[in-house]
Amino acid sequence: MIHLILGTQGAGKSTYSMNLAEKINGIHLSIDDWMQELFGPDLPVPMDFGWVMIRVHRCEQRIWSTAVKIAQTGGNVILDLGFMKVQNRSLYLGLAKENGIPTQLHYINAQLSTRLERVMKRNSDKSKTYSFEVSPAMFHYMENEFEPPTEDELKDIVFINTDESIYVETSAKY
């Protein structure tokens, strides 16, 4: 199975993804990890969003190829790619269906103030889920890019509220 993890910055996607990978003995594939390792040292200053997105797309293609191979050999994959846009989620759900791979959407959510606080803390602590510095301007830009799950997506989704000290799941399909 391929698990698609979606949510905004600071919601807890990476923490949740790593915990899920451990729980189901799956492989966690994170866009942040790939981008940091492959392109982190080369990031242009000031940040060039177009430059970054070209590389994000390349990484997503390679990550997807890897995910398909893992799933087709019986493994579970947790895709921590953000999945900010409905179109992007639909694309990956369709690709999985074409390959005969079952999927599960997981929506990780928290209040805006909680998420911003987490991101700023992660910037200063450089904790386990830190990959790169996210400025308040970058945070708010990405906030406006996120498209919440559609009614169709919500029909079969695992919803996680990370505002609670313990994650609250409203369903579990895995």
C-alpha positions as CSV (number, residue, x, y, z in Angstrom):
1,M,0.0,0.0,0.0
2,I,1.1,3.6,-0.6
3,H,0.1,6.1,2.1
4,L,-0.1,9.7,0.9
5,I,0.4,12.2,3.7
6,L,-1.0,15.7,3.2
7,G,-1.2,18.8,5.2
8,T,0.3,22.2,5.7
9,Q,3.7,23.1,7.1
10,G,4.1,22.5,10.8
11,A,1.1,20.2,11.0
12,G,3.2,17.2,11.9
13,K,3.4,15.4,8.6
14,S,7.0,14.2,9.0
15,T,6.6,13.1,12.6
16,Y,3.4,11.3,11.8
17,S,5.0,9.7,8.7
18,M,8.0,8.4,10.6
19,N,5.7,7.0,13.3
20,L,3.5,5.4,10.7
21,A,6.4,3.8,8.9
22,E,7.6,2.3,12.2
23,K,4.1,1.1,13.1
24,I,3.4,-0.6,9.8
25,N,7.0,-1.6,8.9
26,G,6.9,0.8,5.9
27,I,9.4,2.9,4.0
28,H,9.2,6.6,4.7
29,L,10.0,8.8,1.6
30,S,10.2,12.5,2.3
31,I,10.6,15.3,-0.3
32,D,12.4,17.4,2.3
33,D,15.0,14.8,2.9
34,W,15.7,14.3,-0.8
35,M,15.7,18.0,-1.5
36,Q,18.1,18.8,1.3
37,E,20.5,16.0,0.5
38,L,20.6,16.5,-3.2
39,F,20.2,20.3,-3.6
40,G,20.6,21.9,-0.1
41,P,24.1,23.0,-0.6
42,D,23.2,24.6,-4.0
43,L,20.2,26.6,-2.9
44,P,20.3,30.0,-4.5
45,V,20.4,33.1,-2.3
46,P,18.0,34.8,-2.4
47,M,15.6,31.8,-2.7
48,D,14.4,31.2,-6.3
49,F,11.0,29.4,-6.1
50,G,11.2,28.4,-9.8
51,W,14.6,26.8,-9.3
52,V,13.3,24.9,-6.2
53,M,10.1,23.7,-7.9
54,I,12.0,22.2,-10.9
55,R,14.1,20.1,-8.5
56,V,11.1,19.2,-6.4
57,H,9.4,17.8,-9.5
58,R,12.5,15.8,-10.4
59,C,12.7,14.4,-6.9
60,E,9.0,13.5,-6.9
61,Q,9.4,11.6,-10.1
62,R,12.3,9.6,-8.6
63,I,10.5,9.1,-5.3
64,W,7.4,7.8,-7.1
65,S,9.4,5.3,-9.2
66,T,11.0,4.0,-5.9
67,A,7.6,3.9,-4.2
68,V,6.0,1.8,-7.0
69,K,8.9,-0.7,-6.9
70,I,8.6,-1.1,-3.1
71,A,4.8,-1.4,-3.2
72,Q,4.9,-3.9,-6.1
73,T,7.2,-6.1,-4.1
74,G,4.8,-6.2,-1.1
75,G,6.1,-3.3,0.9
76,N,4.3,-0.3,2.4
77,V,5.3,3.2,1.5
78,I,4.6,6.4,3.3
79,L,4.9,9.4,0.8
80,D,5.7,12.5,2.8
81,L,5.5,14.9,-0.2
82,G,3.2,17.5,1.2
83,F,0.5,17.0,-1.4
84,M,-0.5,20.6,-1.2
85,K,-2.8,20.6,-4.3
86,V,-5.8,18.5,-5.1
87,Q,-4.5,18.0,-8.6
88,N,-1.2,16.6,-7.3
89,R,-3.0,14.2,-5.0
90,S,-5.3,13.1,-7.8
91,L,-2.3,12.5,-10.0
92,Y,-0.6,10.2,-7.5
93,L,-3.9,8.4,-6.6
94,G,-4.5,7.8,-10.4
95,L,-0.9,6.6,-10.9
96,A,-1.3,4.1,-8.0
97,K,-4.6,2.9,-9.4
98,E,-3.0,2.4,-12.9
99,N,-0.3,0.2,-11.2
100,G,-2.9,-1.7,-9.1
101,I,-1.5,-0.4,-5.8
102,P,-3.9,0.4,-3.0
103,T,-3.7,3.8,-1.4
104,Q,-4.7,5.6,1.8
105,L,-4.8,9.4,2.3
106,H,-3.8,10.8,5.7
107,Y,-4.7,14.4,6.4
108,I,-2.6,15.9,9.1
109,N,-3.9,19.2,10.5
110,A,-3.4,21.7,13.4
111,Q,-4.3,25.3,14.0
112,L,-2.3,28.0,12.2
113,S,-0.8,29.4,15.4
114,T,0.4,25.9,16.5
115,R,1.9,25.2,13.1
116,L,3.8,28.5,12.9
117,E,5.1,28.1,16.4
118,R,6.3,24.6,15.5
119,V,8.1,25.7,12.3
120,M,9.9,28.6,14.1
121,K,10.9,26.2,16.9
122,R,12.1,23.6,14.4
123,N,14.2,26.4,12.7
124,S,15.9,27.2,16.0
125,D,16.2,23.6,17.4
126,K,17.2,22.0,14.1
127,S,15.3,18.9,15.4
128,K,14.8,15.5,13.8
129,T,12.3,16.8,11.2
130,Y,14.4,19.9,10.3
131,S,15.5,20.0,6.7
132,F,15.9,23.7,5.9
133,E,15.1,27.1,7.3
134,V,11.5,28.2,6.7
135,S,11.0,32.0,7.1
136,P,7.7,33.4,8.3
137,A,7.3,34.8,4.7
138,M,7.8,31.3,3.2
139,F,5.5,29.8,5.8
140,H,2.7,32.2,4.9
141,Y,3.3,31.8,1.2
142,M,2.9,28.0,1.4
143,E,-0.1,28.4,3.7
144,N,-1.9,30.1,0.8
145,E,-0.9,27.3,-1.6
146,F,-2.5,24.5,0.4
147,E,-5.9,23.1,-0.9
148,P,-7.8,21.3,1.8
149,P,-9.2,17.8,1.1
150,T,-12.2,17.7,-1.2
151,E,-15.5,16.1,-0.2
152,D,-14.5,13.0,-2.3
153,E,-11.1,12.8,-0.6
154,L,-12.7,13.1,2.9
155,K,-14.9,10.1,2.3
156,D,-11.9,7.7,2.8
157,I,-9.3,9.6,4.7
158,V,-7.5,9.2,8.0
159,F,-7.8,12.5,9.7
160,I,-5.2,13.4,12.3
161,N,-5.5,16.5,14.6
162,T,-2.0,17.2,16.0
163,D,-3.2,20.1,18.2
164,E,-3.7,17.5,20.9
165,S,-0.8,16.3,22.9
166,I,-1.6,12.8,21.5
167,Y,-2.6,12.5,17.9
168,V,-6.3,12.0,17.4
169,E,-7.3,9.7,14.6
170,T,-10.8,9.8,13.3
171,S,-10.4,6.6,11.2
172,A,-7.8,4.0,10.5
173,K,-7.7,2.2,7.1
174,Y,-4.3,0.6,7.3
